[in-house]
Structure formats: C-alpha cells, structure tokens
Amino acid sequence: MQNRSVPSAVCCFALLATGSVAYAASLSPTDRQFMTMAAKTDMIEAHEGQMAENAAGQAKVKDFAKTLVQDCTESYEHLTALAAKTGSSIPKGIDAAKDRWVQQLVHLKGDRFDRQFAKVEITQHRETIAAFKREAAHGRDADVKAYAAKMIPVLEKHEKLAEACARPARNT
C-alpha cells in the first residue's frame, strides 16, 4: 500500500512541475521583462527608502521613506509569489553602486538629500506608473496584469507623497 502512494506522489509532483514549466513557457517576453523591471524597481525603491530613513532631514521625508520601504518590500513579496506561480525568475538583489538614482543620493544629507530624494522619487514613480499601466492594459498573462493593476494606486500614492516632500515646508 505504501509503495503505491510514493509513485502516486511522484507522478503528482511531476504533473505540477510540468504545469509550472508550461506556464513559464507561456509567459510573453514582455511579461517577463515587466516582472524583472518591477522586481528591480522594488529593490531600488526600498534601498532608497532605507537611505532616506537615515539621511533625510524632514520628518515628512522620513515618514515617506518608511512607507516606501514597507510597500516595496510587500510588493516584492507578491512578485516573488507570482514568479513562483508562473515558473519564472526575478532578480534577487541589486548592485546599488551601479544605480544612477542611488548615486544621486549617496553623498547627501539633510535638506539637500530631501530635495534630491523628492526629485528622484517623482521622476522614478512617473516612469514606473507608466510601465505598470502599459502592463495592466497590454500584458498577456492575467496574473501579471492583475499584479500591475493592483500596484498602480500604491505607486500613485508614492508619487503624491514625493510631490508633498518636494514642496517647501510652510512656516506657521
């Protein structure tokens, strides 16, 4: 009796693995490129948020940074699960020293950091929102499209927070 259950389990696993491989093969190159871009973006944004938590001068910038780290970490976790479901792979790390956005921030502190961070985040989020909207509208895989659509409001929230950080503090 036990001998039969082992081969059955192996067959079920083989069928599941085959399904995952077939799913990965069905992902379009555009969907795969989108997932790679989204993963890199999440990691860069989380890294920049961590930088801002340490280097920012204003409380609103530090608060935005915490939100950025939390949301991008959560997004990356969802993307990791999506990659596993589709049988595709996403980057597991970044080389921050080679990222142009990080390099614009690395030597700054206080108000100078705050101004440049807000500028970088506005630019990055506008580009990222456009890419997510393209994927949500034109992607082939329903799950990848749904992920993109789900993230658009989060990205738009980040853009608004970055714009608020770019405004000079009011003296009251």
SVG drawing of the C-alpha trace seen along z (x, -y; Angstrom):
<svg xmlns="http://www.w3.org/2000/svg" viewBox="-6 -81 35 83">
<polyline fill="none" stroke="black" stroke-width="0.4" points="0.0,0.0 2.8,-2.4 4.7,-1.6 1.7,-2.8 1.4,-6.1 5.0,-7.1 4.8,-6.6 1.5,-8.5 3.1,-11.4 6.0,-11.4 3.5,-11.5 1.5,-14.3 4.7,-16.3 5.8,-15.6 2.5,-16.9 2.7,-20.0 6.3,-20.7 5.3,-20.2 2.4,-22.6 4.8,-25.2 7.2,-24.8 4.4,-25.1 3.2,-28.2 6.6,-29.8 6.9,-29.0 3.6,-30.7 4.7,-34.0 5.4,-36.5 8.9,-38.1 7.2,-41.4 5.5,-40.0 8.9,-38.5 10.7,-41.8 8.0,-43.6 8.4,-41.3 12.2,-41.8 11.7,-45.6 9.2,-45.5 11.5,-43.5 14.5,-45.7 12.3,-48.8 11.0,-47.4 14.5,-46.7 15.9,-50.1 13.0,-51.9 13.3,-50.0 17.0,-50.8 16.4,-54.5 13.8,-54.5 16.3,-53.0 18.8,-55.7 16.2,-58.4 15.3,-57.0 19.0,-57.7 19.9,-60.8 16.7,-62.8 16.2,-66.0 12.5,-66.4 10.0,-64.2 7.7,-64.0 10.5,-62.7 11.4,-60.1 7.7,-59.1 7.5,-58.7 10.7,-56.6 9.2,-54.2 6.1,-53.9 8.3,-53.3 10.3,-50.5 7.2,-48.8 5.2,-49.0 8.1,-48.0 9.0,-45.1 5.4,-43.9 5.2,-44.3 8.4,-42.3 7.0,-39.5 3.9,-39.4 6.1,-39.5 8.1,-36.6 5.0,-34.5 3.8,-35.5 7.2,-34.4 6.9,-31.1 3.4,-30.6 4.4,-31.4 7.6,-29.4 9.7,-32.5 12.6,-34.0 13.1,-37.6 16.3,-39.2 17.1,-38.5 19.4,-41.5 20.7,-44.8 24.0,-46.5 23.2,-49.8 26.6,-51.2 25.7,-51.0 22.3,-52.5 22.2,-56.1 19.3,-57.1 21.1,-55.8 24.3,-57.5 22.5,-60.9 21.6,-60.4 24.5,-58.6 26.6,-61.6 23.8,-63.9 22.3,-64.6 19.6,-66.8 17.8,-69.3 20.0,-68.6 19.1,-64.9 15.4,-65.8 15.2,-67.9 17.1,-65.4 15.2,-62.4 11.9,-64.0 13.0,-64.9 14.3,-61.3 11.2,-59.7 8.8,-61.9 10.8,-61.0 11.0,-57.3 7.4,-57.0 6.2,-58.7 8.2,-56.3 7.2,-53.3 3.5,-54.2 3.6,-54.4 5.2,-51.0 2.7,-49.4 -0.2,-51.0 1.2,-49.6 1.4,-46.1 -2.1,-46.3 -3.5,-47.3 -1.4,-45.2 0.2,-42.4 -0.7,-38.9 -0.7,-37.0 -3.8,-37.6 -2.0,-37.2 0.8,-39.6 -1.7,-42.1 -3.6,-41.9 -0.5,-42.5 0.3,-45.5 -3.2,-46.9 -3.2,-46.3 0.1,-48.2 -0.9,-51.4 -2.8,-53.0 0.2,-52.3 2.6,-53.9 0.3,-56.9 0.2,-57.3 4.0,-57.3 4.2,-59.9 1.8,-62.2 3.9,-61.7 7.1,-62.5 5.4,-65.6 4.4,-66.7 8.0,-66.2 9.2,-68.4 7.1,-71.3 8.9,-73.7 7.9,-73.5 5.5,-76.2 6.3,-78.4 3.2,-78.6"/>
</svg>
